[in-house]
Amino acid sequence: MPSAYLLVSHGSRDPRPDIAMEHLAGLVSCELNQDGENLVGVATLEFHPQPLHQQIIQFAQNALVKMCDRLNIIPLFLSAGVHLQTDIPSEIELAQQILQQKIAIDLKPFLGSHPDLPKLFFGEVMNIKADGLILLAHGSRRQGSLASIAAVATQLGAVVAYWSVNPQLKSRVEEFVAMGIKRIGILPYFLFAGSITDAIAVQVEEIKLEFPHLTCTLAQPLGVSQELAELIGDLAVMGNKESGGKTFFG
């Protein structure tokens, strides 16, 4: 029986992430349809006319028409914050109440948990001439939610800074300055370009003005790529026992 795969992202008022998600879904569909007729779609937790549970219900109904026996939800989040731990499971539970036993729903592990995710940054790291690297993520106040980000930074030989919580970018730059480091590479730990990455670029320019002796190189966010689609394909087919995912019913 074919399966259905719903890629869930945060959502944005900026249209660029939605466009990128549609492109990424096409690549993931190619990954998952080599041996069958699986269905791949996208949904967002925020900034959508419908709440997530209604998006799930609508996608599930389309999946049932196509004779899919399972709906796999893949959160395209890079850290295990409140959205991943609370909001998405709650929305799935709401959808379950309406769908009842019509289709099994699996919540797959989040993108940031994939052990090969740091490899997507290796090309950027090789192209940046820097003596110090900063991995700049959104951040969360949720206890334990930042461990996966720290693990990625360790593999990249970078220190972590956050957009919304401490330590923030400027303080990390000041630490490097105190150490005598003059070439700094900044890796935005975000899926796609959007309003936050635009704001980061503005802040980097301000840092350059404040520290004119520094060379600050700002890399691009992950973006859409075949390599990213392959990682998502891995998450899609992982069994829940081996991946820490959850089956809601079925």
N, C-alpha and C positions, 0 to 999 in steps of 0.2 A: 504494500500500500504506500502511496506517496505521503510525504509529510509536508507540513507548512512551517515556515521560519519567519518570525517577525523580529526585525532589527529595531530595537528601541533606543533612541537617543534622548538627550535632554530637551532639545528644542531651542529655538531662538527667534527673536523678532527680525533678526538679520536673515535675508533670504538665502545667503550663500551656504549655510550648513544644510538646509533642506535640499538644495540642488545637488550638493555633494553626496548626501545620503541616497538620493535616487540613483546616482551614478554608481555608488558603492554597492547598492542592492543588485544592480545589474551584474556586476562582477561576481558577487556572492552567488547569485542565481546560476551563473555558469559553473561555478565550483561545485554546487550541490546538485546539479541536474545532469551530471555525466552518466548516471545509471538509472535515471527515473524522471518523473514529471513532478518534481517538488515545487511548491509555491513559496515565493520570497516576497515579503512586503516590509514597509517601514512604518514606524509610529513614533510619536514624541510624548514625553511626560508633560511638558509645558508648552505654552504658546501655540496651541492647536485649537481649532474651533470645538473639538470634542475632547472630553477627558479621556485619559488613556484606556480606562476599562471599556468605554464605548468603541474606541478604535480596535481593541482586542476582539470584542464581540463581532464587529463588522468583518474583520479579517477572518475570524473563525467560521463565520457563516459562509464566506467565499471558499474557505478550505473544505468545508463539508460538501459543498456543491461539487468540488473537484475530487471528492472521495478521499480526502486526506484523513488519516486516522489519528494524527498527533499534531499539536501545535507547539512548536519550540520557540520560546521567547529568549532572545539573546541581547542582553543589555550592553550597549556600546558606551560604557562608562569606564573611566580610567582609574577610579578609586572607589572603595566600598563605603561611601558616605550614606547620609540619611536617605537619599533617593533610592539607592540600591537595597539598603537594609530594611526600609520601612515603606516608602511610597510605592515602589513598583509591586512588591508582594501584596500590598493592600488593594491596588488597582486590579491585580489578577484575581484576588478573592472576590471582588465585586463582580467581575466578569463571570467567574465560576458560578455565582449564585443564579445568574440568568441563563447561562449555557447548560447548567446542571451536568449531566453525564454524557452530553452529546459528543464531546471530543476531549482527549487527554491533553493536559497542558504541562509542559516541562519548562521550568525557569533554568536556563543554562548559566554557567559561570560568566562573570563579567569580563569584558575585553582586557582590562588591566591586569587580570590574573594569569593571562597566557604567558608561560615562561619565555617564549621567543619574542615577546613584544619589544624588548630593548634592541633587538637586531634591526628594527626599522629605523633606528637612529644612527646606526653605525656609519652610513654614508655621509650624513650631515656632519658627524663628529670628525670623520676623516678629512672633510673639505674645509673645516674651520681651523684656522691657525690661532690657537689659543693655549695659554698656560694654565687656565682655570675654566672649568665648565660649571654652569648653573642650569639645573633642570627646573623650569618654572611651571608649576602646576596651579590649579585653581585653589585647592586646599579645602579643608573641612574641620569643623570643631568637634565632630563625632569621634569619640575615643576609639582608637585602633584603626581608623579609616585610612590612615596615611602610610601604613606599613608597605603596601604594594608599590607606592611611589618611591619610598626610600630604597626598596630593593632594586628598582629600575635605575635609580641614580647611582647606586653602588656599582652596578654592572657597567655603567657608562663612565665611571670615574668622576662623577659630578657631585656637587652639593645641591641640596634642595632649597628652593624658595617657593613661596606661595603668593598668589594674587590676593586672597581674601583673609589669610591669617598669617601670623608670624612663624618663621622669619620671612620677611618680604625681600623683593629683589634688591632694593637700594642697600639694605643692611648687608646682604651678601656681597654686593659689589664693594662696599666699604671694608669688609673683612679682607677681601682680596687685595685692595689697595694697601691696607695695613701690612700685608704680607709681602708687598713689593711686586705683586703680579700686575702686569700692564696690558696683557692681552686676554680678554674674557669672551667666552662663547656662551650664548644664552639659547637654550633649547626649550621652546614652548611645548609643554606637555598637554596639548589640546588636539582633538581630532581634526578640526577644520578651522580655516580662517573665519573670523567673525568679529563682533564688536569688542570682545575682550582682547583678542590678538591685535586688533587695531590700537586699543588703548595701551597695550604692552609696547608696541612700536613707538608710540608717542613718549612713553616713559623712558625708553632706551635713548631716544634723542635728547631728552632732558638730562639724563645721566652723562651723556657725551659732552654736553655743554658745561656741566658742573665739574667733570673730570676730563679736561681736554687732552691730558697725557695718556688716557686710556684708549685702547682699541677694543670696542665692543661690537661683536658680530652676532646679530640676531638671526637664528635659523627659522625655517618655516615649520608650522604645525605638521602633524603626521600626514594629513591629506589622503586623497583616494589613491590607492595603488593595488596592483595585483597581489603584492605581498600581504597587505592588510586583509584583503579578501580571503586569502588562504588561511590566515590565522582565525578569522571568523568562521570559516568552514570547519576548522578543527574543533572549535568550541561547539559548533552546531551538532556534531556527531558524537561528542563525548557522552558516555553513559553517566547518569547522575551519581552513581555510587563512586565512580572514579574521579568525578569532577567537583563534587560538593554541591551540585545543583539540587533542584527540588521538583518533584512531581506533585502537582496540586490535586489532580484526580485522574481517574481513568484506569 
